[in-house]
């Protein structure tokens, strides 16, 4: 049960990280996405 909770917390952390570093089309955010998932989400905006 603890492993499931830890995994959920990891997923939550990853999603929050993607959201907080997300830049939108023509955005000025210079922070690069570090995860594959973040790069996919970012690429979908271009």
C-alpha positions as CSV (number, residue, x, y, z in Angstrom):
1,X,0.0,0.0,0.0
2,X,2.8,2.4,0.8
3,X,4.4,1.8,-2.6
4,X,1.1,2.8,-4.3
5,X,0.9,6.0,-2.2
6,X,4.5,6.8,-3.0
7,X,3.9,6.3,-6.8
8,X,0.8,8.5,-6.7
9,X,2.9,11.2,-5.0
10,X,5.6,10.9,-7.6
11,X,3.0,11.3,-10.4
12,X,1.4,14.3,-8.7
13,X,4.9,15.9,-8.3
14,X,5.7,15.3,-12.0
15,X,2.3,16.8,-13.2
16,X,2.8,19.9,-11.0
17,X,6.3,20.3,-12.3
18,X,5.1,20.2,-15.9
19,X,2.3,22.7,-15.2
20,X,4.6,25.2,-13.4
21,X,7.2,25.1,-16.1
22,X,4.8,25.1,-19.0
23,X,5.1,28.0,-21.5
24,X,2.5,28.7,-24.1
25,X,2.9,29.6,-27.7
26,X,5.1,32.7,-28.1
27,X,5.6,32.6,-24.3
28,X,8.7,34.0,-22.6
29,X,9.3,31.1,-20.2
30,X,12.9,30.0,-20.8
31,X,12.6,26.9,-18.5
32,X,13.0,23.7,-20.5
33,X,10.9,20.6,-19.8
34,X,13.0,17.8,-18.3
35,X,10.7,14.8,-18.6
36,X,9.5,13.1,-21.8
37,X,5.9,13.8,-20.7
38,X,6.6,17.5,-20.3
39,X,8.3,17.7,-23.7
40,X,5.3,16.1,-25.3
41,X,2.9,18.5,-23.6
42,X,5.1,21.4,-24.6
43,X,5.4,20.3,-28.2
44,X,1.7,20.0,-28.5
45,X,1.4,23.8,-28.0
46,X,3.6,24.7,-30.9
